Amino acid sequence: MPKLEESQQMPGRHARRARSMRVSSSLAEINVVPLVDVMLVLLVIFMVTAPMMQQGYGVHLPQARRAPAVTAPLTITVPITFRQDRKVRFGSELIGIDALSERVRQDLANRLTKDVLVAGDGDIAYKDLMRVFDKLKEGGVEKVGLQTQPASEQRP
């Protein structure tokens, strides 16, 4: 807040000017310590109350008479023995790469989504996986996902 000081008269100068009030201002500074304290208190309050706000509402969902059943994704496993025998695991059965596209086409005919997961051995060559992908695309697969596992702590 500016301070008003009365100035003194100077002899020989304009008296009117000398009688006026002189305004002096001090440098205004923000005290940071209380600001940080308030912000930390607000942070703690929001951290405590945030989990309580996400409870949600109870909803009774309607039931559908003709809803399609949710099915597990179709998984094709490419074992390390693919290099020798050219067979992949389709669910629980082993089938040859030549019959893969027809078998996938038959299985996808009853599904809403045309997505497939491929679980390939880590030592399979990239070109072998591409052969499997080509056969899956021939069978009508729209999206192919690769199944992986998290990296372990020890590297071989």
GIHU-V636520 format. One line per field, one symbol per residue. phi: phi as a letter, one per 30 degrees, with the letter a starting at -180 (. if undefined). psi: psi as a letter, one per 30 degrees, with the letter a starting at -180 (. if undefined). A space follows every 10 residues. Layout:
phi->???
psi->???
This chain:
phi->.dccbddcdc dicddddddd dccbbcddbd dddddddddd dddddddddd dddcdicdbc ddccdcdddd cdddccccdd ddddchbccc icccbdddcd dddddddddc cdcccbcccc ddcddedddd dddddddddj ddbcccdbbd dddccd
psi->kkkkkkllkk kflkeeeffl kkkkkljkkk jeeeeeeeee eeeeeeeefe fffheakkkj klkkehkkkk llkkkkkjlf geeefhkljj cfkkllfefe eeeeeeeffg lekhkkkkjk kfgkleeeee eeeeeeeefg kekkkkklll klekk.
